[in-house]
Amino acid sequence: MTTETDRVDEVSTQATDTQTSSKGDFQSQWAAICPGARAAHNDIARTLSRFDKQLDRTHQDLLALRNNPSAAGPWIDWYIDNEYLVRRVLQRLRRDLSASFVAHLPQLISGPATGIPRVQDMARVVLELSELKFDQNVLEVLVLELRDSAPLNTAELWAFPLFLRYQALKLIQEEVHHRINDLKARTERERMVDTDRRDVVADCIQSLHRLQRTNWKTFFERTSQVELLLGQDPAGAYKQMDFATRDRYRTRVEQLARRSQLDELGVARCALELANDAQKDEKANGVSAGHVGYFLIGEGYRLLEEKVSLKPPVTTRLRRWAIDRRLRLYFSALAVVATVLFALPTFYSVYTGNLLHAIPVMLVVIVPALVLASVLINWQITLWIPPRVLPKIDFSRGISSDHKTAVCMALLVGKQSDILNSLEQLEKHYLANPDHQLRFGLLTGLFDAPDATTLKDQQLLTRLDAGIADLNKRYEHEGHAPFFWMHRARCFNPHEAVWMEWERKRGKLKEFNHYLLTGELGSFTHTSGDIEWLRQAQYVITLDADTVLPVGGAQRLVGTIAHPLNQPVWDEKTGEVLSGFSILQPRIEINPVTATRNIFTRIFSGDRGLDLYTLAVSDAYQDLFGEGIFTGKGLYHVGAFVASLRNAVPEEAVLSHDLFEGIHGRTALVSDAVMYEEYPPEYLSFSRRLHRWIRGDWQLLPWLWPMVPSESGEKLPNRLSGLHRCSSPTIFSAAFRHPGSYFYFSWAGLPCPDRHSTGRYWR
């Protein structure tokens, strides 16, 4: 196996054979640098602009030369056949080599390349050492040899692919322009003379193709010293994270270095020191404080700024001042905008009619004013606050054994078709997310009945048992049976005077969680599959019967909750989640297959403004407050979830338990993960669903008061935050949105007399 040292020796020998300038001379020149400036961009911009103007003329000249046998040569074919690539590279360079980007690149202050970005000169040397055919090994060895004498920063490493393309393009254009002029000046006899001139055009075009195929992410992480330092994370999580999260950390280091007196390596060392100190401190905020990311993108970022002696600019301080008071500012802005939208039609009705006309107008415009105000405020938030993307562990190649997860579909079955559909859906979930650390199961119950059992109950249970056994037989691998089934019996409900499943979906999940933690089955009477394995599961992904879990969706959710900054830390006495999240809510989209089922779904499935549960929650809410709203489809941490709801839910008192559970357990919206669900196929089913949601939402009204009901029957102090109490009326207003919209548009279409005469209409 070739080691890095062997590669250094091999490529160094190769570089020596090229008879180019001494590397030692280059290293001394590249070590003498100064901060970049926007002026360095001017020469690059002029060169690219000149190339752009020459393209069409060059194309015409080469076509003419190609048709002349005495002038034609392989280099012309190389250029014409790859002209699309030349144009594409030129377009990309003009876009990406911006003045702001080049300004962050250190410039040389000695040698013939004085005043140009260091990475630009290094790109030229790399092509020379590679004999104009780009070799990634040459580049990597050159960068690694400069680690001590002239270490490159993050921006320079990412700039290599751009400047290598720039140098190759520059050589191509200069060579083509020189050859065209040379051929025009020579006689036909001189053109026929064969020369041994090196084909620069072909070599550089091959370099452009190689640059396109190179994995620059791998190159960066193999050569970055910041990456090497952050990899020493005391929590051991950094190397396990996905690339996007690691890149986010490195970007934060880069930003701090630009605004402080330290370089990137100094900032990274400070973050590591804080993480090491926090890990030793017993009072640290859970596992997250011992992770380097806690100080880079987490709650400890201000501690890192103090350590690097950074004083944030005025704009940053103002933004943080507003974020620290975001709750008051948000609802104040909402109240002001809603008041203005409410007052305008009210005053207009008084002006055109009289006070009696204004009263019905006031009643009609209240709900539309609130809805429109919320839309406008949330839109402004998305313009001012960047998206809050949660960090993730990379489980794309498989979930680690300490993050076992159960994927459950909780449903009621009443006929054979229900069972067939649920088994088919469960199989699809498995095929989209095969993993040894996942188990896929059904938590079933039967519909209400006048007796504890009915004649067809046993047939349904037998079919369920056989279906799970068949799936395990087909997909069992190395002793792993990926499917399970747990069924609950009916119990008598004296309030409804009927035999029914206790608390239905909430009851299923509550007893399932109890089994995971204690091993007690409760009212589960029938099981199939390896349910003992479930006792090791830390997380549960709960799905509805119509939910589609896309490819890799389970691994993405588990990777998100597994990150130290997202792991829940809760108070053992009260169950309150102090940091992290116990619930992850992915973005919910409408299944495209069902969205075009009929005219009704085509019209309303795209209605994203009014239906809270279709699109889960506005991204603005997550970005501003750092929390989302749970809609019943997502992942939860079993221990934290159960602790947060301990003695919180009175029996048979809450129908809309998803929202309630999300408020208590602290929910995060995973905006870059998605699940799909069906849209109701007709208006009646849509109305029944909406009625069920509204009824459940209004059952949460008692939790707005200082003292709230509990499972034990006694009144307890309300531990909901001000955010949850203030946002609850917005949720309750959903009951008035559809009738409010109906009355508003009905009123808008009615004739109204003006203040001077009757019979005139608003125009």
FENHUDA-V945467 format. One line per field, one symbol per residue. ss: DSSP state (H for helix, E for strand, L for the rest). burial: I if it has 16 or more other C-alpha atoms within 10 Angstrom, else O. A space follows every 10 residues. Layout:
ss=???
burial=???
This chain:
ss=LLLHHHHHHH HHHHHHHLLL LLHHHHHHHH HLEELLLLLH HHHHHHHHHH HHHHHHHHHH HHHHHHLLLL LLLHHHHHHH HLHHHHHHHH HHHHHHLLHH HHLLLLEELL LLLLLLEHHH HHHHHHHHHL LLLLLHHHHH HHHHHLLLLL LLLHHHHHHH HHHHHHHHHH HHHHHHHHHH HHHHHLLHHH HHLLLLLLLH HHHHHHHHHH HHHLLHHHHH HHHLHHHHHH LLLLLLLHHH ELHHHHHHHH HHHHHHHHHL LLLHHHHHHH HHHHHHHHHH LLLLLHHHHH LLHHHHLLLL HHHHHHHLLL LLLHHHHHHH HHHHLHHHHH HHHHHHHHHH HHHHHHHHHH HHLLHHHHHH HHHHHHHHHH HHHHHHHHHH HHHHLLLLLL LLELLLLLLL HHHLEEEEEE EEELLHHHHH HHHHHHHHHH HHLLLLLEEE EEEEEELLEL LLLLLLHHHH HHHHHHHHHH HHHHHLELLE LLEEEEEELL EEELLLLEEE LLLHHHHHHH HHHHHHHHLL LLLEEEEEEL HHHHHHLLEE EEELLLLEEL LLHHHHHHHH HLLLLLLLEE LLLLLLEEEL LLEEEEEEEE LHHHHLLLHH HHHHLLLLLL LLLLLLLLHH HHHHHLLLLL LLLEEEEHHH HHHHLLLLLL LLLLLLHHHH HHHHHLEEEE EEEEEEELLL LLHHHHHHHH HHHHHHHHLL HHHHLLEELL LLLLLEELLL LHHHHHHHHH HHLHHHHHHH HHHHHHHHLL LLLLLLLLLL LLL
burial=OOOOOOOIOO IIOOIOOOOO OOOOOOIOII IIIOOIIOOI IOOIIOOIOO IOOOOOOIOO OIOOIIOOOI IIOOIIIIII OIOOOIOOII OOIOOOIOIO IIIIIIIIIO OOOOIIIIII IIIIIIIIII IIIIIIIIII IIIIOIOOOI IIIIIIIIII IIIIIIIIII IIIOOIOOOI OOIOOOOOOO IOOOOOOOOI IIIIIIIIOO IOOOOIOOII IOIIIIIOOI IIIIIOIIII IIIOIIOIII IIIIOIIOII OIIIIIIIII IIIIIIOIIO OOOOIIIIII IIIIIIIOOI IIOIIOOIOI OIOOOOOOOO OOIOOIIOOI IOOIIOIIOO IIIOIIIOII OIIOOOIIOO IIOIIIIIII IIIIIOIIOO IIOOOOOIII IIIIIOOIIO OOIIIIIIII IIIOOOOOIO OIIOIIIIII OOIIIIIIII IIIIIIIIIO OOOOOOOOOI IOOIIOIIIO IIOOIOOOOO IIIIIIIIII IIOOOOOIII IIIIIIIIII IIIIIIIOOO IOIIOIIIIO IOIIIIIIII IIIIIOIIII OIIIIIIIII IIIIIIIIII OOOOIIIOII IIIIIIIIII IOOIIOOOOO IIOOIOOOOO IOIIIIIIII IIIIOIIIII IIIIIIIIII IIIIIOIIIO OOOIIIIIII IIIIIIIIII IOIIIIIIII IOOOOOOOOI OOIIIIIIII OOIIOOOIII OOOOOOOIOI OOOOIOOIOO OIIIIOIOOI IOIIOOOOOO OIIIOOOOOO OOO
